[in-house]
Amino acid sequence: MKDKQIEKLLTAEKRRQQKVVNLIASENFVSSDVLKVLGSELTNKYAEGYPGARYYGGNEVVDQIESLCQARALKAFKLKSPKWRVNVQPLSGSPANVAVYLALVPPGGTASQGPASAKATVGRGKIMGMSLAHGGHLTHGHKVSITGKVWQQVPFGVDEKTEVLDYEHLSRLAKKEKPQLIVAGFTAYPRRINWQKFRAIADSVGAILMVDMSHVAGLVAGGAYPSPFPYADVVTTTVHKTLRGPRAALIFSRLEYADKIDKAVFPGTQGGPHLNQIAAVAVALAEATRPEFKTYAKQVVRNAKALASELKRLGWRLVSGGTDSHLILLDTWMGGQGLSGKEASDRLEAAGIIVNKNTVPGETRSPMDPSGIRLGTAAETTRGKKEADMVKLAQRIDKILKK
Ligand SMILES: Cc1ncc(COP(=O)(O)O)c(C=O)c1O
């Protein structure tokens, strides 16, 4: 490589990744094929539009790539065309979610024409989503995100005592607020979600049900977490977490919503698709349909359960008492008897274990120095770790945090 400065940094990052134990719940290690395709000539190609309807010439190859990626995405989640369509162009999870809202919840605002008296503020569309502090993502309507500025979030959280979702409460909230769209999904919630109950709640108020399965997509593909597809109208997902692909996102939708969503992705919120990324997504999706991936997904959950139960045995408090997925929320603060999330994460990093600090439900500290840390087993399971390794890892974490 001619650029020695970047080459040196690349080598340093590669070494860092090799050296540490990676418990970041949203990260993973992609295959060498995925890496190869990301760095291919496809990065040179512009192809605004969709297969067969582009604004640029020279698409005979990239049209095939995008169509293949779409077919593999539907296959990976056992979906049939034309009942379901998938848009494979979202550059990442956040723009994918924005595109869905733009398509399905027309943004309100101030009428810009006519006399002053006519410039009434049209009400913002309502999106009911999990609040950040309880495990939702910023793009589920948080006020610092465009999703909370253009749309109005109806936030929901977990039950104070059980720290799991209370569907009765959600149902009452939906009936009171009448959101146009409900987002079911999370970034830091360790339990299974009852998609069917979300469907019933959405139906009771005539809302669209969108599932953001970013965290558990790989587990869904591998049969280790319930599939939202029988219940959702729209499913968004990042590709780079448990699904073990490149940084990218997918939007699956039932046919009636698909045209609007395609228009909201391009030209609504994006320009030319990143075809190197789309080809790499196609590679990852083919990998996710192999039998080995089923074994992998099940092992991810087994590993998380083993890590959780050993941490619990050692006296740590886990939010909701455990996990049904790849993800654990550890309350390191324990009402002031332990460490803040930042201190815990810093100590672990100094010992070569990478996690992220995280708020816990009912957080009493600040987001920059919250009460907990989030752990995930997707990346280390890719490296071949099993339950016995997780037990040892829990003991190591316990020693580092209790030092
Ligand atoms: C549930 C969920 N949705 C969306 C996103 C956004 O993805 P990205 O960081 O690719 O924009 C994340 C990322 O962590 C997430 O956890």
The ligand as an SDF file (V2000), in Angstrom:
LIG
                    3D

 16 16  0  0  0  0  0  0  0  0999 V2000
  -31.9270   -1.1510   17.1350 C   0  0  0  0  0  0  0  0  0  0  0  0
  -31.0170   -0.2940   16.3260 C   0  0  0  0  0  0  0  0  0  0  0  0
  -31.5310    0.3720   15.2790 N   0  0  0  0  0  0  0  0  0  0  0  0
  -30.7670    1.1670   14.5100 C   0  0  0  0  0  0  0  0  0  0  0  0
  -29.4280    1.3160   14.7630 C   0  0  0  0  0  0  0  0  0  0  0  0
  -28.6360    2.2880   13.9170 C   0  0  0  0  0  0  0  0  0  0  0  0
  -27.7190    1.6850   13.1520 O   0  0  0  0  0  0  0  0  0  0  0  0
  -26.4710    2.5140   12.5270 P   0  0  0  0  0  0  0  0  0  0  0  0
  -25.5170    2.7370   13.6330 O   0  0  0  0  0  0  0  0  0  0  0  0
  -26.0000    1.5860   11.4650 O   0  0  0  0  0  0  0  0  0  0  0  0
  -27.0270    3.7870   11.9770 O   0  0  0  0  0  0  0  0  0  0  0  0
  -28.8470    0.6210   15.8240 C   0  0  0  0  0  0  0  0  0  0  0  0
  -27.4060    0.7640   16.1000 C   0  0  0  0  0  0  0  0  0  0  0  0
  -26.8920    0.4890   17.1010 O   0  0  0  0  0  0  0  0  0  0  0  0
  -29.6730   -0.1880   16.6380 C   0  0  0  0  0  0  0  0  0  0  0  0
  -29.1860   -0.8430   17.6950 O   0  0  0  0  0  0  0  0  0  0  0  0
  1  2  1  0
  2  3  1  0
  2 15  2  0
  3  4  2  0
  4  5  1  0
  5  6  1  0
  5 12  2  0
  6  7  1  0
  7  8  1  0
  8  9  2  0
  8 10  1  0
  8 11  1  0
 12 13  1  0
 12 15  1  0
 13 14  2  0
 15 16  1  0
M  END
$$$$
